[in-house]
Amino acid sequence: QVQLVESGGGLVQAGGSLRLSCAASGRTFGIYGMGWFRQAPGKEREFVAAVNWSAGTTYYAESVKGRFTISGDNAKNTVYLQMNSLKPEDTAVYYCATRRGLFSRSYITLHGMEYWGAGTLVTVSS
């Protein structure tokens, strides 16, 4: 019903930058925003950032605040994640996710998301 495709992952040195993109297609009505989650090997998937383009609000995990910037393009149903000052601990598979309806922080959780992309790998070398 809704397909999400991430792009932009790759290998970057610590301190470098990377820009991720996620495009939604299909029946995207009722989609008010999108978010990013990441999962490092052996760890649980965690919230990174999200944007509600309807309300004009953004949310960030404390670990990335000040370094990552999320933005969205409602017309294109696309979300971006600009990652600066990357650290080795940022290494993970990054997943784009969204849901229909309410899109506030309490709903932007691992189990609250309804649609997921396949993920894009980000590797930060030291």
Contacts in CASP RR format, 6 or more apart in sequence:
PFRMAT RR
TARGET T0000
AUTHOR 0000-0000-0000
METHOD contacts of the structure
MODEL  1
QVQLVESGGGLVQAGGSLRLSCAASGRTFGIYGMGWFRQAPGKEREFVAA
VNWSAGTTYYAESVKGRFTISGDNAKNTVYLQMNSLKPEDTAVYYCATRR
GLFSRSYITLHGMEYWGAGTLVTVSS
1 26 0 8 1.000
1 27 0 8 1.000
1 115 0 8 1.000
2 24 0 8 1.000
2 25 0 8 1.000
2 26 0 8 1.000
2 27 0 8 1.000
2 28 0 8 1.000
2 31 0 8 1.000
2 98 0 8 1.000
2 114 0 8 1.000
2 115 0 8 1.000
3 24 0 8 1.000
3 25 0 8 1.000
3 26 0 8 1.000
3 115 0 8 1.000
3 117 0 8 1.000
4 22 0 8 1.000
4 23 0 8 1.000
4 24 0 8 1.000
4 34 0 8 1.000
4 96 0 8 1.000
4 97 0 8 1.000
4 98 0 8 1.000
4 115 0 8 1.000
4 116 0 8 1.000
4 117 0 8 1.000
5 22 0 8 1.000
5 23 0 8 1.000
5 25 0 8 1.000
5 96 0 8 1.000
5 117 0 8 1.000
5 118 0 8 1.000
6 20 0 8 1.000
6 21 0 8 1.000
6 22 0 8 1.000
6 94 0 8 1.000
6 95 0 8 1.000
6 96 0 8 1.000
6 117 0 8 1.000
6 118 0 8 1.000
6 119 0 8 1.000
6 120 0 8 1.000
7 20 0 8 1.000
7 21 0 8 1.000
7 22 0 8 1.000
7 23 0 8 1.000
7 120 0 8 1.000
8 18 0 8 1.000
8 19 0 8 1.000
8 20 0 8 1.000
8 21 0 8 1.000
8 120 0 8 1.000
9 18 0 8 1.000
9 20 0 8 1.000
9 94 0 8 1.000
9 120 0 8 1.000
9 121 0 8 1.000
9 122 0 8 1.000
10 18 0 8 1.000
10 120 0 8 1.000
10 121 0 8 1.000
10 122 0 8 1.000
10 123 0 8 1.000
11 123 0 8 1.000
11 125 0 8 1.000
12 18 0 8 1.000
12 86 0 8 1.000
12 122 0 8 1.000
12 123 0 8 1.000
12 124 0 8 1.000
12 125 0 8 1.000
13 86 0 8 1.000
13 124 0 8 1.000
13 125 0 8 1.000
14 86 0 8 1.000
14 87 0 8 1.000
14 88 0 8 1.000
14 124 0 8 1.000
14 125 0 8 1.000
14 126 0 8 1.000
15 84 0 8 1.000
15 85 0 8 1.000
15 86 0 8 1.000
15 87 0 8 1.000
15 124 0 8 1.000
16 84 0 8 1.000
16 85 0 8 1.000
16 86 0 8 1.000
16 124 0 8 1.000
17 82 0 8 1.000
17 83 0 8 1.000
17 84 0 8 1.000
17 85 0 8 1.000
17 86 0 8 1.000
18 83 0 8 1.000
18 86 0 8 1.000
18 122 0 8 1.000
19 80 0 8 1.000
19 81 0 8 1.000
19 82 0 8 1.000
19 83 0 8 1.000
20 36 0 8 1.000
20 80 0 8 1.000
20 81 0 8 1.000
20 83 0 8 1.000
20 94 0 8 1.000
20 96 0 8 1.000
20 120 0 8 1.000
20 122 0 8 1.000
21 78 0 8 1.000
21 79 0 8 1.000
21 80 0 8 1.000
21 81 0 8 1.000
22 34 0 8 1.000
22 35 0 8 1.000
22 36 0 8 1.000
22 78 0 8 1.000
22 79 0 8 1.000
22 80 0 8 1.000
22 81 0 8 1.000
22 96 0 8 1.000
22 117 0 8 1.000
23 76 0 8 1.000
23 77 0 8 1.000
23 78 0 8 1.000
24 31 0 8 1.000
24 34 0 8 1.000
24 77 0 8 1.000
24 78 0 8 1.000
24 98 0 8 1.000
24 115 0 8 1.000
25 77 0 8 1.000
28 77 0 8 1.000
29 100 0 8 1.000
30 100 0 8 1.000
30 101 0 8 1.000
31 77 0 8 1.000
31 98 0 8 1.000
31 99 0 8 1.000
31 100 0 8 1.000
31 101 0 8 1.000
32 52 0 8 1.000
32 53 0 8 1.000
32 54 0 8 1.000
32 55 0 8 1.000
32 101 0 8 1.000
32 102 0 8 1.000
32 103 0 8 1.000
33 50 0 8 1.000
33 51 0 8 1.000
33 52 0 8 1.000
33 53 0 8 1.000
33 54 0 8 1.000
33 72 0 8 1.000
33 74 0 8 1.000
33 79 0 8 1.000
33 98 0 8 1.000
33 103 0 8 1.000
34 50 0 8 1.000
34 51 0 8 1.000
34 72 0 8 1.000
34 79 0 8 1.000
34 96 0 8 1.000
34 97 0 8 1.000
34 98 0 8 1.000
35 48 0 8 1.000
35 49 0 8 1.000
35 50 0 8 1.000
35 51 0 8 1.000
35 70 0 8 1.000
35 79 0 8 1.000
35 96 0 8 1.000
35 97 0 8 1.000
35 98 0 8 1.000
35 108 0 8 1.000
35 113 0 8 1.000
36 48 0 8 1.000
36 49 0 8 1.000
36 50 0 8 1.000
36 70 0 8 1.000
36 79 0 8 1.000
36 81 0 8 1.000
36 94 0 8 1.000
36 95 0 8 1.000
36 96 0 8 1.000
36 97 0 8 1.000
37 45 0 8 1.000
37 46 0 8 1.000
37 47 0 8 1.000
37 48 0 8 1.000
37 94 0 8 1.000
37 95 0 8 1.000
37 97 0 8 1.000
37 110 0 8 1.000
37 113 0 8 1.000
38 45 0 8 1.000
38 46 0 8 1.000
38 48 0 8 1.000
38 90 0 8 1.000
38 92 0 8 1.000
38 93 0 8 1.000
38 94 0 8 1.000
38 95 0 8 1.000
38 122 0 8 1.000
39 45 0 8 1.000
39 46 0 8 1.000
39 92 0 8 1.000
39 93 0 8 1.000
39 95 0 8 1.000
40 89 0 8 1.000
40 91 0 8 1.000
40 92 0 8 1.000
40 93 0 8 1.000
43 92 0 8 1.000
44 110 0 8 1.000
45 95 0 8 1.000
45 110 0 8 1.000
46 61 0 8 1.000
46 110 0 8 1.000
47 59 0 8 1.000
47 61 0 8 1.000
47 108 0 8 1.000
47 109 0 8 1.000
47 110 0 8 1.000
48 60 0 8 1.000
48 61 0 8 1.000
48 64 0 8 1.000
48 68 0 8 1.000
48 81 0 8 1.000
48 94 0 8 1.000
49 58 0 8 1.000
49 59 0 8 1.000
49 60 0 8 1.000
49 61 0 8 1.000
49 64 0 8 1.000
49 68 0 8 1.000
49 70 0 8 1.000
49 81 0 8 1.000
50 58 0 8 1.000
50 59 0 8 1.000
50 70 0 8 1.000
50 103 0 8 1.000
50 105 0 8 1.000
50 108 0 8 1.000
51 57 0 8 1.000
51 58 0 8 1.000
51 59 0 8 1.000
51 70 0 8 1.000
51 71 0 8 1.000
51 72 0 8 1.000
51 79 0 8 1.000
52 58 0 8 1.000
52 103 0 8 1.000
52 104 0 8 1.000
53 72 0 8 1.000
53 73 0 8 1.000
53 74 0 8 1.000
54 74 0 8 1.000
54 103 0 8 1.000
55 103 0 8 1.000
55 104 0 8 1.000
57 104 0 8 1.000
58 70 0 8 1.000
59 105 0 8 1.000
59 108 0 8 1.000
60 66 0 8 1.000
60 68 0 8 1.000
60 70 0 8 1.000
63 89 0 8 1.000
64 83 0 8 1.000
64 90 0 8 1.000
67 83 0 8 1.000
67 84 0 8 1.000
67 85 0 8 1.000
67 86 0 8 1.000
68 81 0 8 1.000
68 82 0 8 1.000
68 83 0 8 1.000
68 84 0 8 1.000
69 81 0 8 1.000
69 82 0 8 1.000
69 84 0 8 1.000
70 79 0 8 1.000
70 80 0 8 1.000
70 81 0 8 1.000
70 82 0 8 1.000
71 79 0 8 1.000
71 80 0 8 1.000
71 82 0 8 1.000
72 78 0 8 1.000
72 79 0 8 1.000
72 80 0 8 1.000
73 79 0 8 1.000
73 80 0 8 1.000
79 96 0 8 1.000
81 94 0 8 1.000
83 90 0 8 1.000
83 122 0 8 1.000
86 122 0 8 1.000
86 124 0 8 1.000
87 124 0 8 1.000
88 124 0 8 1.000
88 125 0 8 1.000
88 126 0 8 1.000
89 124 0 8 1.000
90 122 0 8 1.000
90 124 0 8 1.000
91 122 0 8 1.000
91 123 0 8 1.000
91 124 0 8 1.000
92 121 0 8 1.000
92 122 0 8 1.000
93 119 0 8 1.000
93 120 0 8 1.000
93 121 0 8 1.000
93 122 0 8 1.000
94 119 0 8 1.000
94 120 0 8 1.000
94 121 0 8 1.000
94 122 0 8 1.000
95 116 0 8 1.000
95 117 0 8 1.000
95 118 0 8 1.000
95 119 0 8 1.000
96 116 0 8 1.000
96 117 0 8 1.000
96 119 0 8 1.000
97 113 0 8 1.000
97 115 0 8 1.000
97 116 0 8 1.000
97 117 0 8 1.000
98 113 0 8 1.000
98 114 0 8 1.000
98 115 0 8 1.000
99 107 0 8 1.000
99 112 0 8 1.000
99 113 0 8 1.000
99 114 0 8 1.000
99 115 0 8 1.000
100 114 0 8 1.000
END
